[in-house]
């Protein structure tokens, strides 16, 4: 059974900054397909304020932050940006659309 991938508002906002980066968008598409199949095989766990989030490398130094919800078999995409910004410069990614993640339901 495949996993459902949901894009948070924070992710969509960060994605807008990179909409012309074709290489990044192609890598993101491939990574999302892998997340749909088995999110546990993608990226690595984060710690500290970002505990519960995972990070996956895209092209060059770009990273994708995501969170796995085991109970609902969903993967929430939190942010995408350069590794120097994604962890600390997106208004604390550890709080990315937490309300949405905690309250959204499977349809």
C-alpha positions as a Markdown table, in Angstrom:
| # | Residue | x | y | z |
|---|---|---|---|---|
| 1 | Unk | 0.0 | 0.0 | 0.0 |
| 2 | Unk | 1.4 | 3.4 | -1.0 |
| 3 | Unk | 1.8 | 6.3 | 1.3 |
| 4 | Unk | -0.1 | 9.6 | 0.7 |
| 5 | Unk | 2.1 | 12.7 | 0.3 |
| 6 | Unk | 0.7 | 16.1 | 1.4 |
| 7 | Unk | 2.2 | 19.5 | 0.8 |
| 8 | Unk | 2.0 | 21.9 | 3.6 |
| 9 | Unk | 1.5 | 25.6 | 3.1 |
| 10 | Unk | 5.0 | 26.3 | 4.3 |
| 11 | Unk | 6.3 | 23.8 | 1.7 |
| 12 | Unk | 4.4 | 25.4 | -1.1 |
| 13 | Unk | 5.6 | 28.9 | -0.1 |
| 14 | Unk | 9.3 | 27.7 | -0.1 |
| 15 | Unk | 8.7 | 25.9 | -3.4 |
| 16 | Unk | 7.6 | 29.2 | -5.1 |
| 17 | Unk | 11.1 | 30.5 | -4.6 |
| 18 | Unk | 12.6 | 27.7 | -6.7 |
| 19 | Unk | 9.9 | 27.3 | -9.4 |
| 20 | Unk | 12.4 | 28.1 | -12.2 |
| 21 | Unk | 15.0 | 25.6 | -11.0 |
| 22 | Unk | 14.2 | 22.7 | -13.4 |
| 23 | Unk | 16.9 | 20.4 | -12.0 |
| 24 | Unk | 15.6 | 20.8 | -8.5 |
| 25 | Unk | 11.9 | 20.3 | -9.5 |
| 26 | Unk | 12.9 | 17.1 | -11.4 |
| 27 | Unk | 14.8 | 15.8 | -8.3 |
| 28 | Unk | 11.8 | 16.7 | -6.1 |
| 29 | Unk | 9.4 | 14.8 | -8.3 |
| 30 | Unk | 11.6 | 11.7 | -8.1 |
| 31 | Unk | 12.0 | 12.0 | -4.3 |
| 32 | Unk | 8.2 | 12.3 | -3.9 |
| 33 | Unk | 7.7 | 9.1 | -5.8 |
| 34 | Unk | 10.2 | 7.4 | -3.5 |
| 35 | Unk | 8.3 | 8.8 | -0.5 |
| 36 | Unk | 5.1 | 7.4 | -1.8 |
| 37 | Unk | 6.6 | 3.9 | -2.0 |
| 38 | Unk | 8.7 | 3.8 | 1.2 |
| 39 | Unk | 9.3 | 7.0 | 3.2 |
| 40 | Unk | 11.6 | 5.2 | 5.7 |
| 41 | Unk | 14.1 | 4.6 | 2.9 |
| 42 | Unk | 14.5 | 8.3 | 2.2 |
| 43 | Unk | 16.7 | 10.8 | 4.0 |
| 44 | Unk | 17.7 | 10.8 | 7.6 |
| 45 | Unk | 16.2 | 11.7 | 11.0 |
| 46 | Unk | 16.8 | 15.1 | 12.5 |
| 47 | Unk | 17.3 | 15.9 | 16.2 |
| 48 | Unk | 17.0 | 18.8 | 18.6 |
| 49 | Unk | 14.2 | 21.3 | 17.7 |
| 50 | Unk | 13.7 | 19.3 | 14.5 |
| 51 | Unk | 13.1 | 16.0 | 16.2 |
| 52 | Unk | 10.4 | 14.0 | 14.4 |
| 53 | Unk | 11.4 | 15.6 | 11.0 |
| 54 | Unk | 13.5 | 14.0 | 8.4 |
| 55 | Unk | 15.8 | 15.6 | 5.7 |
| 56 | Unk | 16.5 | 14.3 | 2.3 |
| 57 | Unk | 19.2 | 15.6 | -0.1 |
| 58 | Unk | 18.0 | 16.8 | -3.5 |
| 59 | Unk | 20.3 | 18.4 | -6.0 |
| 60 | Unk | 23.6 | 19.9 | -4.9 |
| 61 | Unk | 23.0 | 21.4 | -1.5 |
| 62 | Unk | 19.2 | 21.6 | -1.5 |
| 63 | Unk | 17.2 | 19.7 | 1.1 |
| 64 | Unk | 13.6 | 18.5 | 1.6 |
| 65 | Unk | 12.2 | 18.4 | 5.1 |
| 66 | Unk | 9.3 | 16.0 | 5.7 |
| 67 | Unk | 7.5 | 14.2 | 8.5 |
| 68 | Unk | 6.0 | 10.7 | 8.5 |
| 69 | Unk | 2.7 | 10.0 | 10.1 |
| 70 | Unk | 2.6 | 6.3 | 10.7 |
| 71 | Unk | -1.0 | 6.1 | 11.9 |
| 72 | Unk | -2.4 | 7.7 | 8.8 |
| 73 | Unk | 0.3 | 6.5 | 6.3 |
| 74 | Unk | 1.0 | 10.1 | 5.3 |
| 75 | Unk | 4.1 | 12.0 | 4.6 |
| 76 | Unk | 3.9 | 15.8 | 5.1 |
| 77 | Unk | 6.3 | 17.9 | 3.1 |
| 78 | Unk | 7.5 | 20.7 | 5.3 |
| 79 | Unk | 10.0 | 22.8 | 3.4 |
| 80 | Unk | 12.5 | 22.8 | 0.5 |
| 81 | Unk | 15.5 | 25.1 | 0.3 |
| 82 | Unk | 19.3 | 25.4 | 0.4 |
| 83 | Unk | 20.8 | 23.4 | 3.3 |
| 84 | Unk | 22.1 | 26.7 | 4.8 |
| 85 | Unk | 18.5 | 28.0 | 5.1 |
| 86 | Unk | 16.1 | 25.2 | 5.3 |
| 87 | Unk | 16.9 | 24.2 | 8.9 |
| 88 | Unk | 16.9 | 27.6 | 10.5 |
| 89 | Unk | 15.6 | 30.4 | 8.2 |
| 90 | Unk | 12.1 | 29.3 | 7.4 |
| 91 | Unk | 10.4 | 30.5 | 10.6 |
| 92 | Unk | 11.4 | 27.5 | 12.6 |
| 93 | Unk | 10.7 | 24.5 | 10.4 |
| 94 | Unk | 10.0 | 22.4 | 13.5 |
| 95 | Unk | 6.7 | 24.3 | 13.7 |
| 96 | Unk | 5.8 | 24.0 | 10.0 |
| 97 | Unk | 2.0 | 23.8 | 9.7 |
| 98 | Unk | 1.9 | 21.8 | 12.9 |
| 99 | Unk | -1.8 | 22.5 | 13.2 |
| 100 | Unk | -2.5 | 21.1 | 9.8 |
| 101 | Unk | -0.4 | 18.0 | 10.5 |
| 102 | Unk | -2.1 | 17.3 | 13.9 |
| 103 | Unk | -5.6 | 17.8 | 12.7 |
| 104 | Unk | -5.8 | 16.7 | 9.1 |
| 105 | Unk | -7.7 | 13.4 | 8.5 |
| 106 | Unk | -7.5 | 10.8 | 5.7 |
| 107 | Unk | -10.3 | 11.1 | 3.2 |
